[in-house]
């Protein structure tokens, strides 16, 4: 465990857990949801509003930042916290996932990955050592190892090859990280597709190396939710109970309930902001598509009891209008509303776990979603 | 004068004036700048941030709102203030200017204007009576007469025809407005292009009808700034000193200084938000183009002494990055910064007029703009 990062498990074993993750920039209550500020910006949401939603940690993307403005530029400006004026914890990914999803041309070799930048077409090399160096220059509170992340479905042999390569990269990342005497933490990433045996081997390999926390990568990459949850249930028992577990890139509110039930502590996802920009609101009454004409004359707010002013103060008719005519503030307000809802959900889960009511909480939340239309009509 | 609107001239005659405009939704200190919320939204800026910038009144566009969501819809939802959750004064234009600038196909006749909607191609008729009815349904604090606004340069005969038509429409608007017993005010609009004789005839015609305030329209439509200011200087003496004067659609900070010096009390313009979205910041040091590569490594804020948190807290390097990579928050922050700067400028002018220092104030402001680069380097 790095000096300045520690995890305290307050409650729970393999099932829903409650914890505190201390980092150089503050403590994060878990289960935690990390909004995604890919390019050192939260799309459509000002940082003070991200904070006001209850977020205690955000994620930034190494891949994007290494291309623009460059890790060296950010380091010269005092690091990522100062650059984007966010003084709470930041987790950075390693760039591996974006290389897979954004670069048309890429070549994975033992040394690392070479890819063509989606920005200017330049050829860029990313090794495990460079991924760590970049995250260290950014001043990350929690850095991630470089891994190779496949889309599912994939052939068994391919899944195993990528998992084994990721393990070898994990060793190199750990060595590079330790050499920098960082203040933050380094997490390993479990790979292995939907194969329980490979997942467990990956987890064991990472535990043998020894990380500050463990992420589950390579899920929510095309497989059904049931496969993702089953894979999680087979993976988390192989991870040390006393260290934080992070499910990368997940997910919908329902995904998060399911993953917390299977022992996950941390999440990140672009859904609240991306879907907000496309007119979708996440609420206690389920996901509401504001593009729908039925909202055009509806004077009710999205949720009169929300902690988010925008969810209380603006009518559905107004939000519908903004989305319909393409006003920026439509996406801005819905992104803010969604970030609030995600954090409300996490807060609710934490309180429920503390009170040994997690299953009841999930049932009540899901009932609220399923009864959405009734609630709405009665509202 | 309508019952609920009154103007108190605190200082000034033909040159820079200081006043208070009382409306059903509060009092506006003049000279005042009205940010433009065309479609019942301020592009890229949340309403609480518009308020925080110091804006005491905003403008909304009848043309856009009559098309979407429709005046009847907004009225059914409790009026425009409630619809967009803004409880300070709102001025609505009459739609005439947008018919000219946005509709490819339009036909101006004595009865009114018929145009093809830029949204769905529908044929829409707008008469003086309908323009008033719509603004009344919106619940406007200050409504505008329907006028015909030409682009300059235009032929003399055409300018005179449009001016005379606008005067006849003014009579019909006044009659329609009085019939509705509204709580707000109705302003007439002086037309007449860059012809002093026509401007004065238009002003006299409007004064004979009798309005709560007088706008100068048909400027900033293609003519040089010097022509606009000369026309203003020939127009404002023909308007009653004890009533507010509004220069429509103007302008740059320098335009506003020049127009206040010629006796104008109110302004509206999309420049602070539109140019903000395009990477331009208005500051005490002049207009700064954040796209410029010279900002890429600049750790200084735009203005450490600004009342706007975004202008103080984010580095030029960060704003440059956001603009460069196309993050929404770049335009959002610069729009907010620009709205603050415009309001700062208006506050400065009001204080200067109160202290009989208006000319000195203008000279100092212009010196700051011209010395921008020196100040910036010394900063």
Interface residues (C-beta under 8 A of the other chain):
Chain A: X39 X40 X41 X42 X43 X44 X45 X46 X64 X68 X69 X73 X76 X77 X78 X83 X84 X85 X296 X297 X299 X309 X313 X314 X315 X317 X318 X321 X322 X324 X325 X327 X328 X329 X330 X331 X332 X333
Chain B: X39 X40 X41 X42 X43 X44 X45 X46 X48 X64 X68 X69 X73 X76 X77 X78 X83 X84 X85 X296 X297 X299 X313 X314 X315 X317 X318 X321 X322 X324 X325 X327 X328 X329 X330 X331 X332 X333
